[in-house]
Amino acid sequence: MPAPIEDYAVIGDLQTAALVARDGSVDWLCLPRFDSPACFAALLHDDSAGHWRLGPAEGGPATRRRYREDSLVLESQWETPDGTVRVVDCMPPRGEAADLVRVVEGVSGRVPMAMRLRLRFDYGHITPWIRQRGHDLAAVAGPDAAWLHAEVPLSTSDGTTTAEFTVAAGESVAFVLTHRPSHEPPPKPVDARRALHGTERFWHEWIARCDYEGRWAGEVRRSLVLLKALTYAPTGGIVAAATTSLPEQPGGPRNWDYRYCWLRDSTFTLQALLGTGYVDEARAWRDWLLRAVAGDPADLQIMYGLDGTRRLPESTLPWLDGYQGAAPVRVGNAAADQLQVDVWGEVLDGLHLSREAGIAATEAGWDVQRALLDHLEGAWHQPDNGLWEVRGPRRHFVHSKVMAWAGFDRAVRAVEEHGLDGPVERWRAVRDEIHQEVCEHGFDSVRNTFTQSYGQPALDAALLLIPRVGFLAWDDPRVVGTVEAVQRDLCDDGLVLRYRPEHGSDDGLPGTEGAFLACSFWLVDALHGIGRTEAAQQLFVRLLALRNDVGLLAEECDPVTGRHLGNTPQAFSLVGLVNSARLLTGATTRTSASANRQRIPGRRMPRPRRNGDVPSADRSSTS
């Protein structure tokens, strides 16, 4: 049985990531990329689907674990009757090949240890051909090949490799698992101990660029490291999460593949990166965004692959039982084909934010935005599937209309404030028309709240974003009434649900889900915005307490038990934490609706690449 979702830590090399349980088992790893088939898929089945356990022979969870300072180097420590032992795990930033490094360190006494490696390619479906020579092992199947280099003798039987050894105080034993396409020659194994030090140095140098120094500096730095871990370095894209099919409802069917890049996250991500000094990463994300959306604006999707791939066909893996029985296990995501009108506005909003931050624009980038506006002008009237990707009937979602308004508002400001060329009078007229329609058809004057969609009483947590994008002022009575309505009708034990299917928000799926953590951070921001700062801080502190012992947040949580739900670690949740922390500590939180025209405090020029930095794709400005 896989561990609770909150029991997992993550390590990664800026191209993929592995989940490590408290008992020292790597239960999830896709190679060579985040969206590749998994070679360890025990997370979604059991050990037979592939895992790699390294820990005391007696088993059991680690007594304590931590990341080494502000890095992605994980330490798990066991205190046993025989002594104390530590396992240090990392994935060095990608060089010649993908490496997973594990080093056992004796702290005290003499501790019997056990290693068990079961490689299963294609999500546990394929058992590789294994050859063992001394302390080394090679595994090959189809396009995949992996090599294990160990400092102790190995034994292989029935596709499982094991090792038993004892480590004494002051001793260490290293293991390195390396992956490379099977048609390429085996890479030279990395030196495990040098790789540990190099990985730690990389993360220390990276986090040193963070210029947030507020009350929650430690929590913000950890969230930024985890957000960086979800970045695909060759393109600058950021995946929504490292996993697929972790359920939003225990045992239920709400299981989705989040190993892709959502356009909707762009503005929030840019706010978090720009607001903490990471201009290079923000520019890379902006450039990925423009490459992904290039083409016919009518073909704009809500999400893309790591490299901008558009076809993400959804299928199920029937040989996997799902996380703790939550089936089906899905790969790909059919929501990529949905109509979500808000996405055009999100893209225009994010690109305007990058303009406001001083990230250089080009003529070609503005041409793309004008094409998006031309399409949006004819599309904003349509009903759509909304930002929550509902699989029920299309509706006139208020949030979709508000974001369409934001797209035209940013276009007007691009002309008026940045001197760009465009039919500003026409855009201004469309903007005003959308505003009037939303206020007439999307507002319930009896309850003093905006609603999820026209003509329906149901609420939606996305309504909290209405003042954030500048549609109405924070002190507008309609905004205050909407915040109060969300608190009253969408909160479960103080945490925010996206919507309530049982109250008319038909999403076309059975069952329910937990509290959505990004929405709970939106409520923090909204409470602060309407002047209820003490309540905002109390909620924020409670949300911090929902992080696991090493700072991870999943997509959702159970408000009663605190158990994590959904895919992990979730970029949307981490970005919400960073943005709310900055807001509550008085930092100049730049939003695309902000009237503040100053450059972001602490913004730094791009630094020269240091030895050990991850090579990146061409990051030249394109908007």
C-alpha positions in Angstrom: 0.0 0.0 0.0 1.5 3.4 -1.0 2.2 5.8 1.9 -0.2 8.8 2.6 0.4 11.5 0.1 1.7 13.9 2.8 4.4 11.3 3.7 6.3 11.9 0.4 9.2 14.2 -0.2 10.5 15.2 -3.6 13.9 15.3 -5.3 14.5 16.3 -8.9 17.0 17.4 -11.5 15.0 20.2 -13.3 13.7 17.7 -15.9 12.0 15.1 -13.8 11.3 14.4 -10.1 11.1 11.4 -7.8 8.9 10.9 -4.7 10.5 9.4 -1.6 8.5 7.9 1.2 9.3 8.0 4.9 10.5 4.4 4.8 13.2 5.3 2.2 11.3 3.9 -0.8 11.3 5.8 -4.1 7.7 5.1 -5.2 7.5 7.4 -8.2 9.9 8.4 -10.9 9.4 9.1 -14.6 12.4 9.1 -16.9 13.7 10.9 -18.7 11.1 13.7 -18.3 8.2 14.6 -16.0 5.7 13.3 -18.5 7.6 10.1 -19.5 6.3 6.7 -18.5 7.3 5.8 -14.9 10.0 3.3 -14.0 8.8 3.4 -10.4 5.0 3.4 -10.2 4.4 1.8 -6.8 2.6 5.1 -5.9 -0.3 4.1 -8.1 -0.3 0.3 -7.4 2.0 -1.6 -5.1 5.7 -2.6 -5.0 5.2 -4.8 -8.0 4.9 -1.7 -10.2 8.4 -0.7 -9.4 10.2 1.0 -6.5 13.6 1.4 -4.8 13.8 1.0 -1.1 16.9 1.8 0.9 16.8 1.8 4.7 17.4 -0.2 7.9 16.9 -4.0 7.4 14.2 -3.9 10.2 12.1 -1.5 8.1 9.8 1.3 9.3 9.6 5.0 8.7 12.5 7.4 9.3 12.6 8.9 12.7 13.1 12.4 11.2 13.9 13.9 7.8 14.8 17.2 6.4 16.2 19.0 3.3 19.8 20.3 3.8 19.1 24.0 4.4 17.5 25.6 1.3 18.3 22.7 -1.1 16.7 19.7 -2.7 19.1 17.3 -1.0 17.0 15.1 1.3 18.2 13.5 4.5 16.2 10.7 6.1 17.5 9.5 9.5 16.6 6.3 11.5 17.3 5.7 15.1 17.4 2.0 15.7 18.4 -0.3 18.6 21.7 -0.9 16.7 22.5 2.7 16.1 21.6 5.7 14.0 21.9 5.8 10.2 21.1 8.4 7.5 20.2 8.1 3.9 20.9 11.2 1.7 19.1 11.4 -1.6 19.4 13.8 -4.5 19.1 14.1 -8.3 22.0 16.3 -9.6 21.0 18.9 -12.1 20.9 17.1 -15.4 24.3 16.7 -17.2 25.0 13.8 -19.6 22.2 11.6 -18.2 19.6 11.4 -15.5 21.1 10.3 -12.1 19.5 9.4 -8.8 22.1 9.4 -6.1 21.6 7.7 -2.7 24.3 7.7 0.0 24.0 5.8 3.3 25.9 7.4 6.2 26.6 5.8 9.5 26.0 8.1 12.4 26.4 5.9 15.4 26.6 2.1 16.2 26.4 -0.5 13.5 23.2 -0.7 11.6 22.1 -3.6 9.3 20.8 -2.1 6.0 18.8 -3.5 3.1 18.4 -2.3 -0.5 15.7 -3.5 -2.8 15.5 -2.3 -6.4 12.6 -3.3 -8.7 12.7 -1.5 -12.1 9.5 -1.7 -14.1 9.3 0.5 -17.2 6.1 1.8 -18.8 4.3 2.4 -15.5 5.0 -1.0 -14.1 4.0 -2.8 -17.3 7.4 -4.0 -18.6 10.0 -6.0 -16.7 13.5 -5.2 -18.2 16.2 -7.6 -19.2 18.7 -7.4 -16.3 22.4 -8.2 -16.5 24.6 -8.0 -13.4 28.4 -7.7 -13.3 29.9 -7.5 -9.8 28.6 -4.4 -8.1 27.0 -3.0 -11.3 23.7 -3.8 -13.0 22.3 -3.0 -16.4 18.5 -3.1 -17.2 17.2 -2.7 -20.8 13.7 -2.8 -22.3 12.7 -1.1 -25.5 13.7 2.6 -25.6 14.8 2.6 -21.9 18.1 1.6 -20.2 19.2 2.0 -16.6 22.4 1.3 -14.8 22.9 0.8 -11.1 26.4 1.4 -9.6 26.7 0.2 -6.0 29.6 0.0 -3.5 28.3 -3.3 -2.0 27.6 -6.7 -3.6 24.3 -7.1 -5.4 22.0 -10.1 -5.9 19.3 -10.3 -8.6 16.4 -12.8 -8.8 13.0 -12.6 -10.6 13.7 -9.1 -11.8 14.4 -7.7 -8.3 17.9 -6.6 -7.2 18.8 -6.7 -3.5 21.7 -5.9 -1.2 22.3 -6.5 2.5 25.2 -4.7 4.3 26.1 -3.1 7.6 27.2 0.5 8.0 29.1 1.7 11.1 29.6 5.2 12.4 31.7 7.3 10.1 31.2 4.9 7.1 29.2 5.6 4.0 27.9 3.4 1.1 26.8 5.0 -2.2 24.4 3.9 -4.9 23.8 5.7 -8.3 21.0 4.8 -10.7 21.5 6.3 -14.2 19.0 6.4 -17.1 19.7 6.9 -20.7 18.0 5.9 -24.0 18.9 2.3 -24.8 20.3 3.1 -28.2 23.0 5.3 -26.7 26.2 4.1 -25.0 26.3 3.8 -21.2 27.3 7.0 -19.5 30.1 7.2 -17.0 28.6 7.0 -13.5 28.8 10.2 -11.5 30.8 10.3 -8.3 28.1 10.1 -5.7 29.7 12.2 -3.0 30.8 14.9 -5.4 27.4 14.9 -6.9 25.8 15.5 -3.5 28.1 18.4 -2.8 27.6 19.9 -6.2 23.8 19.6 -6.0 23.7 21.2 -2.6 26.0 24.0 -3.9 23.7 24.5 -7.0 20.6 25.0 -4.8 22.4 27.3 -2.3 23.5 29.6 -5.2 20.1 29.6 -6.7 18.2 30.4 -3.5 20.7 33.2 -2.7 19.0 35.2 -5.4 15.7 35.3 -3.4 15.2 38.9 -2.1 12.2 38.2 0.1 13.1 38.8 3.7 9.8 39.0 5.5 8.2 37.1 8.4 7.8 33.9 6.5 11.2 33.9 4.7 11.9 30.2 5.4 8.5 29.1 4.1 8.8 31.2 1.0 12.3 30.0 0.2 11.2 26.3 0.6 8.2 26.9 -1.7 10.4 28.6 -4.3 12.9 25.7 -4.3 9.9 23.3 -4.8 8.6 25.5 -7.6 12.0 25.5 -9.3 12.0 21.7 -8.9 8.9 21.6 -11.1 10.6 23.6 -13.9 11.6 21.8 -17.1 15.0 23.5 -17.6 15.4 23.0 -21.4 12.3 25.1 -22.2 11.4 27.1 -19.0 8.0 25.4 -18.7 6.6 24.6 -15.2 4.5 21.6 -14.7 1.4 21.8 -12.5 2.6 18.8 -10.4 5.1 15.9 -10.6 2.4 13.2 -10.5 -0.6 11.8 -12.2 -3.8 10.3 -10.8 -3.4 11.1 -7.1 -7.1 11.3 -6.2 -9.0 14.4 -5.2 -11.4 12.1 -3.3 -10.1 9.0 -1.5 -11.0 6.0 -3.6 -12.8 8.1 -6.2 -12.5 8.7 -9.9 -11.4 12.3 -9.8 -7.8 11.4 -10.9 -6.0 13.6 -13.4 -2.6 13.9 -15.0 -0.9 17.1 -13.9 2.5 16.6 -15.6 1.8 19.4 -18.1 2.0 23.2 -18.2 -1.3 25.2 -17.7 -1.5 28.6 -19.2 -3.9 29.7 -16.4 -1.0 29.5 -13.9 1.1 32.0 -15.8 0.1 35.2 -14.1 0.3 33.8 -10.6 3.6 32.2 -11.3 5.1 35.3 -12.8 3.9 37.3 -9.7 5.7 34.8 -7.4 8.9 34.8 -9.4 9.1 38.5 -10.2 8.2 39.3 -6.6 11.1 37.4 -5.2 13.8 38.4 -7.6 13.8 35.6 -10.1 13.6 37.6 -13.3 15.5 35.0 -15.4 13.0 32.3 -14.5 10.1 34.7 -15.2 11.5 35.5 -18.6 12.0 31.8 -19.4 8.4 31.1 -18.4 7.2 34.1 -20.4 9.2 32.9 -23.5 7.8 29.3 -23.1 4.3 30.8 -23.0 4.7 32.7 -26.2 6.2 29.8 -28.1 3.4 27.5 -26.9 0.6 29.8 -28.0 2.1 30.8 -31.3 -0.1 29.9 -34.3 -3.8 30.3 -35.0 -5.3 32.0 -31.9 -8.4 29.9 -32.4 -6.3 26.8 -31.5 -5.2 28.2 -28.1 -5.3 25.4 -25.5 -5.5 25.6 -21.7 -2.4 23.4 -21.3 0.6 22.2 -23.3 3.4 19.7 -22.9 6.8 20.6 -21.5 8.1 21.6 -24.9 4.8 23.1 -26.1 3.3 19.8 -27.4 -0.4 20.3 -28.1 -1.7 16.7 -28.5 -2.2 15.3 -25.0 -4.6 12.4 -25.6 -6.1 10.9 -22.4 -6.0 7.2 -21.8 -6.2 4.9 -18.8 -3.7 2.2 -17.5 -5.9 -0.7 -16.4 -3.0 -2.8 -15.0 -2.6 -0.3 -12.2 -5.1 -0.3 -9.3 -4.6 3.4 -8.6 -3.5 5.2 -5.5 -4.9 3.2 -2.6 -7.5 1.8 -5.0 -8.5 5.1 -6.6 -9.1 4.2 -10.2 -8.7 4.9 -13.1 -5.1 5.9 -13.5 -4.9 8.4 -16.3 -2.1 9.6 -18.6 -2.7 12.6 -20.9 -5.5 15.1 -20.2 -8.6 15.4 -22.3 -9.2 18.9 -20.8 -6.6 20.2 -23.2 -9.4 20.1 -25.9 -11.9 22.1 -23.8 -13.1 25.6 -24.5 -12.1 27.9 -21.6 -12.5 31.5 -22.7 -10.7 32.8 -19.6 -7.4 31.4 -20.9 -7.1 34.1 -23.6 -7.4 36.7 -20.9 -4.9 34.8 -18.6 -2.3 34.9 -21.4 -2.8 38.5 -22.1 -2.8 39.3 -18.4 0.5 37.4 -17.9 2.2 39.0 -20.8 1.1 42.5 -19.6 2.6 41.7 -16.2 5.9 40.9 -17.8 5.7 44.2 -19.7 5.1 46.0 -16.4 8.1 44.3 -14.9 10.4 45.6 -17.6 10.9 42.3 -19.4 11.7 43.5 -22.9 9.0 43.3 -25.6 9.4 42.8 -29.3 7.2 43.5 -32.3 6.6 39.8 -32.9 5.4 39.2 -29.4 2.9 42.1 -29.7 1.6 40.7 -33.0 0.8 37.4 -31.2 -1.2 39.3 -28.6 -3.1 41.3 -31.1 -4.1 38.1 -32.9 -5.3 36.7 -29.5 -7.4 39.8 -29.0 -8.9 39.6 -32.5 -10.1 36.0 -31.7 -11.2 36.9 -28.2 -13.4 39.7 -29.5 -15.5 37.2 -31.3 -15.3 34.4 -28.7 -16.0 36.0 -25.3 -19.8 35.7 -25.8 -19.6 31.9 -25.9 -20.4 29.6 -23.0 -17.4 27.5 -22.0 -16.2 24.8 -19.6 -14.7 27.3 -17.1 -11.4 27.4 -15.3 -12.2 24.2 -13.3 -12.5 22.2 -16.6 -15.9 20.9 -15.8 -17.0 18.0 -17.9 -20.7 19.0 -17.7 -22.7 21.4 -19.9 -21.0 24.6 -21.0 -22.1 27.7 -19.3 -21.5 31.5 -19.2 -19.0 31.4 -16.3 -18.5 34.8 -14.6 -14.8 34.2 -14.1 -14.4 33.5 -17.9 -16.1 36.8 -18.7 -14.0 38.7 -16.1 -10.8 37.4 -17.6 -12.0 38.3 -21.1 -12.5 41.8 -19.7 -9.0 41.7 -18.3 -7.5 40.8 -21.7 -9.0 43.9 -23.3 -8.1 46.0 -20.3 -4.5 45.0 -20.6 -4.6 45.7 -24.4 -6.0 49.2 -23.7 -3.2 49.9 -21.2 -0.6 48.5 -23.5 -1.5 51.3 -26.0 -2.1 54.1 -23.4 0.9 53.3 -21.1 3.4 51.5 -23.2 2.9 53.2 -26.6 2.1 50.0 -28.5 -0.1 50.2 -31.6 -3.7 49.0 -31.7 -7.4 49.9 -32.1 -7.7 51.2 -28.6 -11.2 52.7 -29.0 -12.6 49.4 -30.2 -10.9 47.5 -27.4 -12.1 50.0 -24.8 -15.7 49.5 -26.1 -15.5 45.7 -25.9 -14.0 46.0 -22.4 -16.9 48.2 -21.2 -19.5 45.9 -22.9 -18.1 42.9 -21.0 -18.1 44.8 -17.7 -21.7 45.9 -18.1 -22.9 42.4 -19.0 -21.1 40.7 -16.1 -22.6 43.2 -13.6 -26.1 42.7 -15.0 -26.1 38.9 -15.5 -23.5 37.6 -13.1 -24.4 39.4 -9.9 -27.1 38.4 -7.5 -28.4 41.6 -5.9 -30.5 39.8 -3.4 -27.6 37.9 -1.8 -25.1 40.7 -2.7 -22.7 38.3 -4.5 -21.4 37.4 -7.9 -22.3 33.9 -9.0 -20.5 31.1 -10.7 -22.4 31.5 -14.0 -25.2 33.5 -15.4 -28.7 32.7 -14.1 -27.4 30.2 -11.5 -27.2 30.6 -7.7 -24.1 28.5 -7.2 -20.9 30.2 -6.1 -17.3 29.7 -7.2 -14.0 30.4 -5.4 -12.7 32.0 -8.6 -15.0 35.0 -7.8 -12.4 36.0 -5.2 -10.2 37.1 -8.2 -12.6 39.8 -9.4 -10.9 42.6 -7.6 -7.4 41.1 -8.0 -7.5 41.6 -11.7 -9.0 45.1 -11.3 -12.5 44.4 -12.5 -13.8 46.2 -9.3 -12.1 47.8 -6.4 -11.5 46.0 -3.2 -13.8 48.3 -1.2 -16.7 47.9 -3.7 -19.7 46.5 -1.7 -20.2 43.9 -4.3 -16.7 42.6 -3.8 -17.1 42.6 0.0 -20.4 40.8 -0.3 -18.8 38.1 -2.6 -16.0 37.5 -0.2 -18.4 37.1 2.6 -20.6 34.7 0.5 -17.6 32.5 -0.3 -16.7 32.4 3.3 -20.2 31.4 4.2 -21.1 29.0 1.5 -17.8 27.5 0.1 -15.8 27.0 3.3 -15.5 23.7 5.0 -14.0 24.1 8.5 -12.5 27.4 7.3 -10.9 26.1 4.1 -12.2 26.9 0.6 -13.8 24.5 -1.8 -13.7 25.4 -5.5 -17.5 25.0 -5.7 -20.2 22.6 -4.4 -21.5 20.2 -7.1 -24.5 19.5 -4.9 -25.4 23.2 -5.0 -25.9 23.3 -8.8 -22.2 23.4 -9.9 -22.6 20.3 -12.1 -19.1 19.2 -13.2 -20.2 16.0 -14.9 -18.4 13.8 -12.3 -19.6 11.7 -9.4 -18.4 12.3 -5.8 -16.9 15.3 -4.2 -13.4 16.6 -3.5 -11.4 18.3 -0.7 -10.5 21.9 0.0 -8.6 23.5 -2.9 -5.4 25.0 -1.4 -4.8 27.7 -4.0 -8.4 28.9 -3.5 -7.7 29.1 0.3 -4.7 31.3 -0.4 -7.0 33.5 -2.6 -9.2 33.9 0.4 -6.2 35.1 2.4 -5.5 37.7 -0.2 -9.2 38.7 -0.4 -9.6 39.1 3.3 -6.5 41.3 3.4 -7.9 43.2 0.4 -11.1 44.1 2.2 -9.3 45.2 5.3 -9.6 42.0 7.5 -5.9 41.6 7.9 -6.1 39.6 11.2 -8.4 37.0 9.7 -6.2 36.8 6.7 -3.1 36.1 8.8 -4.9 33.5 10.9 -6.0 31.6 7.8 -2.5 31.9 6.3 -0.9 30.4 9.4 -3.3 27.6 9.3 -2.5 26.9 5.7 1.2 26.8 6.5 0.5 24.1 9.1 -1.0 21.9 6.4 2.4 21.6 4.7 4.1 18.2 5.4 7.2 17.9 7.4 9.5 19.0 4.5 7.2 21.8 3.2 5.3 20.1 0.4 1.7 21.0 -0.4 -0.6 18.9 -2.7 -3.5 20.3 -4.7 -6.1 19.8 -2.0 -6.6 18.6 1.6 -9.3 17.0 3.7 -10.5 19.9 6.0 -11.3 17.4 8.8 -8.2 15.2 8.8 -5.7 17.4 7.2 -4.7 14.6 4.8 -3.3 15.7 1.5 -5.4 15.0 -1.7 -4.6 15.3 -5.4 -1.3 15.6 -7.2 1.8 16.7 -5.4 3.8 18.8 -5.1 1.4 21.3 -6.6 2.8 24.4 -8.2 -0.5 26.3 -7.9 -0.5 25.8 -4.1 3.2 26.8 -3.7 2.7 29.9 -5.8 -0.3 30.9 -3.7 1.8 30.6 -0.5 4.6 32.8 -1.9 2.2 35.5 -3.2 0.1 35.6 0.1 3.3 35.7 2.2 4.5 38.8 0.3 1.1 40.5 0.5 0.8 40.0 4.3 4.3 41.2 5.0 3.8 44.5 3.1 5.9 43.7 0.1 5.1 45.5 -3.1 3.0 42.7 -4.6 2.9 43.4 -8.3 -0.3 42.3 -10.1 -1.1 43.1 -13.6 -3.9 45.3 -12.3 -1.6 47.3 -10.1 -1.3 51.1 -10.6 2.2 50.9 -9.3 4.6 51.6 -12.2 7.8 51.2 -10.2 10.2 48.3 -11.1 10.1 45.4 -8.7 12.2 46.0 -5.6 15.4 44.1 -5.6 15.3 43.2 -9.3 18.7 42.1 -10.4 20.3 41.8 -13.8 20.8 38.3 -15.1 23.8 36.7 -13.5 26.6 34.9 -15.5 26.2 31.1 -15.6 28.3 29.4 -12.9 29.9 26.1 -13.2 27.3 23.4 -12.4 24.3 25.5 -13.5 21.8 23.6 -15.6 22.2 24.4 -19.3 19.1 26.1 -20.6 17.5 26.6 -24.0 17.7 29.9 -25.9 15.9 32.4 -23.6 15.9 35.4 -25.9 13.0 37.8 -25.5 10.1 37.2 -27.7 7.3 39.5 -26.5 
